[in-house]
Amino acid sequence: MSTPAHAGLRTLVAGVGNIFLGDDGFGVETVRALAGRPLPAHVEVADIGVRGVHLAYQLLDGYDTLVLVDATARGGEPGTLYLIEADTPGGSAPQDTLIDGHRMSPDTVLALLEHLCAGTGGTPPRRTLVVGCEPARVEEGIGLSPQVAAAVPEAVRMVTDLVRTGEPARDPQAIRT
């Protein structure tokens, strides 16, 4: 009997963003759509929203792969999907500033995670991917713009492919950081 390549490895798909700021709710809406789909047993889906500190602590439970789903302004047309692969976790979190739990970017979360891992002996995810969507608007208001709402089903397909095979079936604008 052969062992699946992902045996023993855990993947967390985390939707982040603020649903009260228009297209910033893209990540949350995408993981809500994912929640109803069959996914491999090694995959967990979480609606993190604006609770970045919670995400950093959850990652201490040990995940091989983190897939963040978020609105990502990169200058493209609204609704454009991006696949961003982070080479390394976070970077340096400022040691002398207070962390605002409601204003944590994915970079800040990863930097906090790096700091927490150093203090606890934990290990950050080996691979961090961001499935991002170019927003049309991020001002106060509930609901996605038509362009971003139309991108949610494709983002669901992209994440589903990623957690099953490690690669998206279609080629979004791939960016390495």
C-alpha positions as CSV (number, residue, x, y, z in Angstrom):
1,M,0.0,0.0,0.0
2,S,1.4,3.4,-0.9
3,T,1.3,6.4,1.3
4,P,-0.1,9.7,-0.2
5,A,2.5,12.4,-0.7
6,H,0.6,14.7,1.8
7,A,0.3,12.0,4.6
8,G,1.0,13.6,7.9
9,L,1.2,17.1,6.4
10,R,-1.5,19.7,7.3
11,T,-2.7,22.6,5.2
12,L,-4.5,25.6,6.5
13,V,-6.6,27.7,4.1
14,A,-7.2,31.0,5.9
15,G,-9.6,33.7,4.6
16,V,-8.6,37.1,5.9
17,G,-10.0,40.6,5.5
18,N,-12.6,42.9,6.7
19,I,-16.2,42.3,5.4
20,F,-17.1,45.9,6.4
21,L,-14.6,47.3,3.8
22,G,-16.1,46.2,0.5
23,D,-13.7,44.0,-1.5
24,D,-11.5,43.5,1.5
25,G,-14.0,40.8,2.4
26,F,-12.8,38.7,-0.6
27,G,-10.8,36.2,1.5
28,V,-13.7,35.7,3.9
29,E,-16.2,35.2,1.1
30,T,-14.0,32.7,-0.7
31,V,-13.4,30.5,2.4
32,R,-17.2,30.6,3.0
33,A,-17.7,29.2,-0.5
34,L,-14.9,26.6,0.1
35,A,-16.6,25.4,3.3
36,G,-19.3,23.6,1.4
37,R,-16.9,21.7,-0.9
38,P,-15.3,18.3,-0.3
39,L,-11.6,18.8,0.4
40,P,-8.8,16.4,1.3
41,A,-8.7,15.3,5.0
42,H,-5.4,17.1,5.6
43,V,-6.9,20.5,4.8
44,E,-8.5,22.8,7.3
45,V,-10.4,26.0,6.2
46,A,-10.8,28.9,8.6
47,D,-12.6,32.2,8.3
48,I,-10.0,34.4,10.1
49,G,-11.4,37.8,9.1
50,V,-9.6,40.5,11.0
51,R,-8.3,38.2,13.8
52,G,-4.6,38.1,12.6
53,V,-3.3,37.4,16.1
54,H,-5.6,34.3,16.3
55,L,-4.2,33.1,13.0
56,A,-0.6,33.4,14.2
57,Y,-1.4,31.4,17.3
58,Q,-3.4,28.8,15.3
59,L,-0.3,28.3,13.1
60,L,1.7,27.2,16.1
61,D,-0.4,24.0,16.0
62,G,1.9,22.9,13.1
63,Y,1.0,23.2,9.5
64,D,3.1,22.3,6.5
65,T,1.4,24.7,4.2
66,L,-0.6,28.0,4.7
67,V,-2.8,29.3,1.9
68,L,-3.9,32.9,2.7
69,V,-6.9,34.2,0.7
70,D,-7.0,38.0,0.7
71,A,-7.7,41.1,-1.3
72,T,-4.3,42.1,-2.8
73,A,-3.8,45.4,-4.6
74,R,-1.1,45.0,-7.2
75,G,-2.3,47.4,-9.9
76,G,-4.2,45.0,-12.1
77,E,-7.8,45.1,-13.2
78,P,-10.3,44.6,-10.4
79,G,-11.1,40.9,-10.1
80,T,-7.6,39.7,-11.3
81,L,-6.4,36.7,-9.3
82,Y,-2.9,36.4,-8.2
83,L,-0.9,33.5,-6.8
84,I,1.9,34.7,-4.6
85,E,4.4,32.4,-3.1
86,A,6.3,33.8,-0.1
87,D,9.9,32.7,0.0
88,T,10.3,33.2,3.7
89,P,8.0,33.9,6.7
90,G,7.3,37.5,7.6
91,G,10.5,39.3,8.4
92,S,11.0,41.3,11.5
93,A,8.1,42.4,13.6
94,P,8.7,45.7,15.4
95,Q,9.6,44.8,19.0
96,D,8.6,48.2,20.5
97,T,5.2,48.7,18.9
98,L,1.8,47.5,20.0
99,I,0.2,45.1,17.6
100,D,-3.3,46.1,16.6
101,G,-5.2,42.9,16.3
102,H,-7.7,44.4,13.8
103,R,-5.1,45.9,11.4
104,M,-2.7,43.0,10.8
105,S,-1.6,42.5,7.3
106,P,-0.5,39.0,6.3
107,D,3.1,40.1,6.5
108,T,2.6,41.3,10.1
109,V,0.9,37.9,11.0
110,L,3.9,36.0,9.5
111,A,6.4,38.2,11.4
112,L,4.5,37.7,14.6
113,L,4.4,33.9,13.9
114,E,8.2,34.0,13.4
115,H,8.6,35.7,16.8
116,L,6.2,33.2,18.5
117,C,8.0,30.2,17.0
118,A,11.3,31.6,18.2
119,G,9.9,31.8,21.7
120,T,8.1,28.5,21.7
121,G,10.2,26.3,19.6
122,G,7.4,26.0,17.1
123,T,7.9,25.7,13.3
124,P,6.3,28.0,10.8
125,P,4.6,26.6,7.7
126,R,7.2,25.3,5.1
127,R,5.2,26.9,2.3
128,T,3.1,30.0,2.4
129,L,0.9,30.9,-0.6
130,V,-1.4,33.9,-1.1
131,V,-4.4,33.6,-3.4
132,G,-5.1,37.3,-3.9
133,C,-7.7,39.3,-5.8
134,E,-7.3,42.8,-7.1
135,P,-10.0,44.9,-5.3
136,A,-12.2,47.5,-7.0
137,R,-13.0,49.3,-3.8
138,V,-12.1,49.0,-0.1
139,E,-14.0,51.8,1.5
140,E,-16.7,51.3,4.1
141,G,-19.6,49.1,3.0
142,I,-20.7,45.5,3.1
143,G,-20.5,43.4,-0.1
144,L,-18.1,42.7,-2.9
145,S,-17.9,44.7,-6.1
146,P,-19.3,42.8,-9.1
147,Q,-15.7,42.2,-10.5
148,V,-14.5,40.7,-7.2
149,A,-17.7,38.7,-6.6
150,A,-17.2,37.2,-10.0
151,A,-13.7,36.1,-9.1
152,V,-14.7,34.1,-6.0
153,P,-15.7,30.9,-7.9
154,E,-12.4,30.9,-9.8
155,A,-10.5,31.5,-6.5
156,V,-12.4,28.5,-5.0
157,R,-11.2,26.4,-7.9
158,M,-7.7,27.7,-7.6
159,V,-7.5,26.9,-3.8
160,T,-9.1,23.5,-4.4
161,D,-6.4,22.7,-7.0
162,L,-3.7,23.9,-4.7
163,V,-4.7,21.8,-1.8
164,R,-5.1,18.7,-3.9
165,T,-2.1,18.9,-6.2
166,G,0.1,21.8,-4.9
167,E,-0.4,23.8,-8.1
168,P,-3.3,25.7,-9.6
169,A,-4.9,24.1,-12.7
170,R,-4.9,27.5,-14.5
171,D,-2.1,30.0,-14.6
172,P,-3.1,33.1,-12.6
173,Q,-0.7,35.9,-12.4
174,A,2.0,34.2,-10.4
175,I,4.2,36.3,-8.3
176,R,7.1,35.3,-6.1
177,T,8.2,37.5,-3.2
